[in-house]
């Protein structure tokens, strides 16, 4: 029997979190401001979500749209505030202007996380050299997941890359998300992908509407069938 796949759902608030859990999500990615592709939520949102559900959640560390780190001092401060408020897992990823990983910024923030598990997000898809990014990040404390579509354009275009990377054994889990559709699931599951990330797919009514229990449940069924 194949390994049960992890389903991670983007949540903006406690209502989303409750619906995602009810639909069968294993983990949440907690963000705010999806118009900017997901920024760091306020600590009040974190505490509300943590009070509402007990499933794991990863909190975004990203202050501005794009993949530049911006104010790293502030990022470090915010990471500390979120940890003090109960955050135990995180999502981050910073690139330099030329498309290489901003290793200095990543290392400073990771130091502030003090061993907490974290995901390097889709900055990987926008890097000039994905393999170089992974080599440079190798060994950083807490890094256990890469969120990727295989391409900046999404899973449709990135599928060959994802299938290739899924076949390589590694210490980090491949979490596939970004233009992911239900019809991608069987191919990805056959290739050995064990983690899936959805945002808009959990909200048939769009980002102005809450997560749909039934939409998440449909994904849960598809992953379990795969």
C-alpha positions as CSV (number, residue, x, y, z in Angstrom):
1,X,0.0,0.0,0.0
2,X,1.4,3.4,-0.9
3,X,2.2,5.9,1.8
4,X,-0.7,8.2,2.8
5,X,-0.2,11.5,1.1
6,X,0.1,14.7,3.1
7,X,-2.5,17.4,2.2
8,X,-1.5,21.0,3.1
9,X,-4.1,23.7,2.7
10,X,-3.6,27.5,2.7
11,X,-5.6,29.1,5.5
12,X,-6.1,32.8,6.1
13,X,-8.0,32.6,9.4
14,X,-9.6,30.2,11.9
15,X,-12.7,29.7,9.8
16,X,-10.5,28.4,6.9
17,X,-8.5,26.2,9.4
18,X,-11.7,24.6,10.8
19,X,-13.0,23.8,7.3
20,X,-9.6,22.5,6.1
21,X,-9.4,20.1,9.0
22,X,-13.0,19.0,8.6
23,X,-12.2,18.2,4.9
24,X,-9.2,16.1,5.8
25,X,-6.2,18.4,5.6
26,X,-3.1,17.2,7.4
27,X,-1.4,20.6,7.7
28,X,-2.1,24.3,7.1
29,X,0.0,27.0,5.6
30,X,-1.0,30.2,7.4
31,X,-0.7,33.4,5.4
32,X,-2.3,36.8,4.9
33,X,-2.8,38.9,1.7
34,X,-3.0,36.5,-1.2
35,X,-3.1,39.5,-3.5
36,X,0.7,39.6,-2.7
37,X,0.9,35.8,-3.0
38,X,0.9,35.2,0.7
39,X,2.6,37.3,3.5
40,X,3.3,36.8,7.2
41,X,0.0,36.8,9.2
42,X,-0.5,38.8,12.4
43,X,0.2,36.9,15.6
44,X,-3.4,37.4,16.6
45,X,-4.4,35.2,13.5
46,X,-1.9,32.6,14.6
47,X,-3.3,32.4,18.1
48,X,-6.9,32.2,16.8
49,X,-6.0,29.4,14.4
50,X,-4.0,27.5,17.0
51,X,-7.0,27.7,19.4
52,X,-9.4,26.5,16.7
53,X,-7.5,23.5,15.4
54,X,-4.8,21.1,16.6
55,X,-3.3,20.0,13.2
56,X,0.2,21.1,12.3
57,X,0.5,24.6,10.7
58,X,3.4,26.3,9.0
59,X,3.5,30.1,9.2
60,X,4.8,32.2,6.2
61,X,7.8,34.4,6.8
62,X,7.5,36.9,4.0
63,X,7.0,40.7,4.4
64,X,6.6,41.9,0.8
65,X,5.5,40.5,-2.6
66,X,8.3,38.9,-4.5
67,X,11.2,36.8,-3.4
68,X,13.6,39.5,-2.0
69,X,14.1,39.2,1.8
70,X,13.7,42.9,2.3
71,X,14.2,44.0,5.9
72,X,16.0,40.9,7.4
73,X,16.2,42.5,10.9
74,X,12.4,42.8,10.9
75,X,12.0,39.2,9.6
76,X,14.1,37.9,12.4
77,X,12.1,40.0,14.9
78,X,8.8,38.8,13.5
79,X,10.0,35.1,13.5
80,X,10.7,35.5,17.2
81,X,7.3,37.1,17.9
82,X,5.6,34.2,16.1
83,X,7.6,31.6,18.0
84,X,6.7,33.3,21.3
85,X,3.0,33.2,20.2
86,X,3.2,29.4,19.6
87,X,4.4,28.9,16.0
88,X,6.5,25.8,15.7
89,X,6.8,25.4,11.9
90,X,7.5,27.9,9.2
91,X,7.7,28.7,5.4
92,X,10.3,30.9,3.8
93,X,12.5,31.4,0.8
94,X,14.6,34.4,-0.4
95,X,16.4,35.1,-3.7
96,X,18.9,37.7,-4.7
97,X,18.3,40.0,-7.6
98,X,20.1,37.7,-10.0
99,X,18.0,34.7,-9.1
100,X,20.4,32.9,-6.8
101,X,19.4,32.0,-3.2
102,X,19.9,34.8,-0.7
103,X,21.8,32.5,1.6
104,X,22.7,35.2,4.1
105,X,19.1,36.1,4.7
106,X,17.9,32.5,4.9
107,X,20.6,31.6,7.4
108,X,19.8,34.6,9.6
109,X,16.1,33.7,9.7
110,X,16.8,30.0,10.2
111,X,19.0,30.8,13.1
112,X,16.1,32.7,14.7
113,X,13.9,29.6,14.2
114,X,16.4,27.6,16.4
115,X,15.7,24.2,14.8
116,X,12.0,24.6,14.0
117,X,10.9,22.6,10.9
118,X,10.5,24.8,7.8
119,X,9.6,24.7,4.1
120,X,11.6,26.4,1.4
121,X,8.7,27.7,-0.8
122,X,8.3,28.4,-4.5
123,X,11.2,30.8,-4.6
124,X,12.8,27.6,-5.8
125,X,10.8,27.7,-9.0
126,X,12.0,31.3,-9.7
127,X,15.7,30.6,-9.1
128,X,18.1,30.5,-12.0
129,X,19.4,27.1,-10.9
130,X,17.2,24.8,-8.7
131,X,20.0,22.3,-8.1
132,X,22.3,25.0,-6.9
133,X,19.7,26.3,-4.5
134,X,19.2,22.8,-3.0
135,X,23.0,22.3,-2.7
136,X,23.5,25.6,-0.9
137,X,20.6,25.0,1.5
138,X,21.6,21.4,2.2
139,X,22.3,20.9,5.9
140,X,20.5,23.9,7.2
141,X,18.8,23.1,10.5
142,X,15.0,22.4,10.2
143,X,14.7,22.3,6.4
144,X,12.5,19.3,5.6
145,X,10.3,20.4,2.7
146,X,10.5,22.1,-0.7
147,X,7.2,23.6,-2.0
148,X,7.4,23.5,-5.8
149,X,5.4,23.4,-9.0
150,X,8.6,22.5,-11.0
151,X,8.2,25.7,-12.9
152,X,7.3,29.4,-12.4
153,X,4.4,28.8,-14.7
154,X,2.9,26.0,-12.6
155,X,2.6,22.3,-12.4
156,X,1.4,21.8,-16.1
157,X,4.8,23.1,-17.3
158,X,6.8,21.8,-14.4
159,X,5.5,18.2,-14.4
160,X,8.7,16.8,-16.1
161,X,10.9,18.5,-13.5
162,X,8.7,17.2,-10.6
163,X,8.7,13.7,-11.9
164,X,12.5,13.8,-12.2
165,X,12.9,15.2,-8.7
166,X,10.4,12.8,-7.2
167,X,12.6,9.9,-8.4
168,X,15.6,11.1,-6.5
169,X,15.9,10.1,-2.9
170,X,16.5,13.0,-0.6
171,X,16.2,14.2,3.0
172,X,13.6,16.8,2.1
173,X,10.0,16.1,1.1
174,X,8.7,17.4,-2.2
175,X,5.5,19.3,-1.6
176,X,3.8,19.9,-4.9
177,X,1.7,23.0,-5.3
178,X,1.1,25.9,-7.7
179,X,-1.5,25.4,-10.4
180,X,-2.0,21.9,-9.1
181,X,-5.2,20.1,-10.3
182,X,-6.9,16.9,-9.4
183,X,-5.9,15.3,-12.8
184,X,-2.2,15.8,-11.9
185,X,-2.6,13.6,-8.8
186,X,-2.4,10.1,-10.2
187,X,0.7,10.8,-12.2
188,X,2.5,12.4,-9.3
189,X,1.4,9.7,-6.9
190,X,2.8,7.0,-9.2
191,X,6.1,8.9,-9.4
192,X,6.3,8.8,-5.6
193,X,5.2,12.3,-4.6
194,X,3.7,12.1,-1.1
195,X,2.8,15.7,-0.3
196,X,0.4,18.1,-2.0
197,X,-0.4,21.8,-1.4
198,X,-3.6,23.6,-2.4
199,X,-4.8,27.2,-2.1
200,X,-7.3,28.3,-4.7
201,X,-8.4,24.7,-5.3
202,X,-9.8,24.7,-1.8
203,X,-11.9,27.8,-2.5
204,X,-14.3,27.3,-5.5
205,X,-15.7,30.8,-4.7
206,X,-12.3,32.5,-5.0
207,X,-10.1,34.0,-2.4
208,X,-12.8,36.3,-1.0
209,X,-14.7,33.2,0.1
210,X,-13.6,30.7,2.9
211,X,-12.1,27.3,2.4
212,X,-14.7,24.7,1.3
213,X,-15.0,21.5,3.3
214,X,-16.2,19.6,0.3
215,X,-13.5,20.9,-2.0
216,X,-10.8,19.7,0.6
217,X,-12.7,16.4,1.0
218,X,-12.5,15.9,-2.8
219,X,-8.8,16.3,-2.7
220,X,-8.5,14.0,0.3
221,X,-10.4,11.3,-1.6
222,X,-8.2,11.8,-4.7
223,X,-5.0,11.5,-2.7
224,X,-6.2,8.5,-0.8
225,X,-7.2,6.8,-4.0
226,X,-3.8,7.5,-5.6
